[in-house]
Structures are given as structure tokens and as C-alpha cells.
Amino acid sequence: MRASMQVLTGVVLIAAAHAASPVLGAEVKSATAPGLSPSAPNISDQKLDATAAALKRIASLQQDFRQQMAKAVTDQGLSIDEYADIMDVAQKDPAVREKLLQRVGPLKEETK
């Protein structure tokens, strides 16, 4: 069960990163962004406070998202382990992956 939750968490993190991309300007800045030295960054207390607050909020959103994803799986009559096993097989087996993708069909994009 722990391994399947790790798989689910990994999927959540990837999905969250993609979902956050438009909000974050669709790019992730490295630790060596302009103005920050990798050896001794000068980050103000205000920026650290803001980053800590954002990190707390992101952790909360990730927890909510994990719960919603688990519910989406169990609402279909699957256990988390079954879902993780099927996704693992689909990742490794092109025939299974194709069958799954045919069933998924096109994903609806959110309208703005």
C-alpha cells in the first residue's frame, strides 16, 4: 500500500506542477536565478516568510488533491493498489497503454 501511495503522490506532484505552470509563468526558475548566488544567497526575511507561507499552502493543496485523486480512483471501484498496478503495466506495455488511452479519449481543456 505504501508503494502505491508513493506512485499516487508522484502522479499528484506531476499533475500539480503542470497545473501550476500557467500560474507560475510556465517556467521554473533555478536556485541560481539572477540575483541569487548558489553559495550564499541574500534572501530577505520577507521573501523567506512569503516562500514559507506559499510552501504551507502548496502542501495543503497537495493533500487535498491527493484525497480527491484517491476518491476518483475508489469511486470507480478500484483500490489504490489496483490503479497503481494498472498504471505501472500501462507505462511498460505499449499495447495496454494504447488500450487505456483509447478508453480515455481526448481530455477536455478547461475554458477560461
C-alpha positions as CSV (number, residue, x, y, z in Angstrom):
1,M,0.0,0.0,0.0
2,R,2.9,2.4,0.8
3,A,4.4,1.9,-2.7
4,S,1.1,2.6,-4.3
5,M,0.6,5.8,-2.3
6,Q,4.0,6.9,-3.4
7,V,3.0,6.3,-7.0
8,L,-0.2,8.2,-6.5
9,T,1.8,11.0,-4.7
10,G,4.2,11.1,-7.6
11,V,1.3,11.5,-10.1
12,V,-0.2,14.2,-7.9
13,L,3.1,16.1,-7.8
14,I,3.5,16.0,-11.5
15,A,-0.1,17.0,-12.1
16,A,0.2,19.8,-9.6
17,A,3.4,21.1,-11.3
18,H,1.7,21.1,-14.7
19,A,-1.4,22.7,-13.2
20,A,0.6,25.4,-11.5
21,S,2.7,26.2,-14.6
22,P,0.3,28.8,-16.1
23,V,0.0,30.4,-12.6
24,L,3.8,30.4,-12.2
25,G,4.5,31.8,-15.6
26,A,5.1,28.4,-17.2
27,E,8.7,28.3,-16.1
28,V,10.5,27.1,-13.1
29,K,13.5,29.2,-12.0
30,S,16.6,27.5,-10.8
31,A,18.3,28.3,-7.5
32,T,20.8,30.3,-9.4
33,A,18.3,32.8,-10.8
34,P,19.5,36.3,-11.3
35,G,20.3,38.0,-8.0
36,L,20.8,34.7,-6.1
37,S,24.2,33.2,-5.6
38,P,24.1,29.4,-5.1
39,S,26.8,29.6,-2.4
40,A,25.4,32.4,-0.3
41,P,22.1,33.7,-1.4
42,N,20.8,37.0,0.0
43,I,17.2,36.3,0.5
44,S,15.3,38.8,2.7
45,D,13.3,37.7,5.7
46,Q,10.2,39.0,3.9
47,K,10.9,36.7,0.9
48,L,11.6,33.7,3.1
49,D,8.3,34.4,5.0
50,A,6.4,34.6,1.8
51,T,8.0,31.4,0.5
52,A,7.3,29.6,3.7
53,A,3.6,30.7,3.5
54,A,3.4,29.6,-0.1
55,L,5.0,26.2,0.8
56,K,2.4,25.6,3.5
57,R,-0.4,26.5,1.1
58,I,1.0,24.2,-1.6
59,A,1.4,21.3,0.9
60,S,-2.3,21.8,1.9
61,L,-3.4,21.9,-1.7
62,Q,-1.4,18.8,-2.5
63,Q,-3.0,16.9,0.4
64,D,-6.5,18.0,-0.8
65,F,-5.6,16.9,-4.3
66,R,-4.3,13.5,-3.2
67,Q,-7.5,12.9,-1.4
68,Q,-9.6,13.9,-4.4
69,M,-7.4,11.6,-6.6
70,A,-7.8,8.7,-4.3
71,K,-11.6,9.3,-4.3
72,A,-11.7,9.4,-8.1
73,V,-10.0,6.0,-8.1
74,T,-12.1,4.4,-5.4
75,D,-15.3,5.8,-6.9
76,Q,-14.6,3.7,-9.9
77,G,-14.5,0.5,-7.8
78,L,-10.7,0.2,-7.8
79,S,-8.3,0.1,-4.9
80,I,-5.4,2.4,-5.0
81,D,-3.1,-0.6,-5.4
82,E,-5.1,-1.9,-8.4
83,Y,-5.0,1.5,-10.0
84,A,-1.2,1.8,-9.4
85,D,-0.6,-1.7,-10.8
86,I,-2.6,-1.0,-13.9
87,M,-0.8,2.3,-14.5
88,D,2.5,0.6,-14.0
89,V,1.6,-2.1,-16.6
90,A,0.3,0.6,-19.0
91,Q,3.6,2.5,-18.6
92,K,5.6,-0.6,-19.5
93,D,3.4,-2.3,-22.1
94,P,2.6,-0.2,-25.2
95,A,-0.5,-2.4,-26.1
96,V,-2.1,-1.9,-22.7
97,R,-1.2,1.8,-22.8
98,E,-2.9,2.2,-26.2
99,K,-6.0,0.4,-25.0
100,L,-6.1,2.7,-21.9
101,L,-5.6,5.8,-24.0
102,Q,-8.4,4.8,-26.4
103,R,-10.7,4.5,-23.5
104,V,-9.7,7.8,-22.0
105,G,-10.2,9.7,-25.3
106,P,-9.4,13.4,-25.6
107,L,-9.2,15.2,-22.3
108,K,-11.3,18.3,-22.0
109,E,-9.4,21.5,-21.6
110,E,-10.6,24.0,-19.1
111,T,-12.2,27.0,-20.6
112,K,-11.3,30.4,-19.3
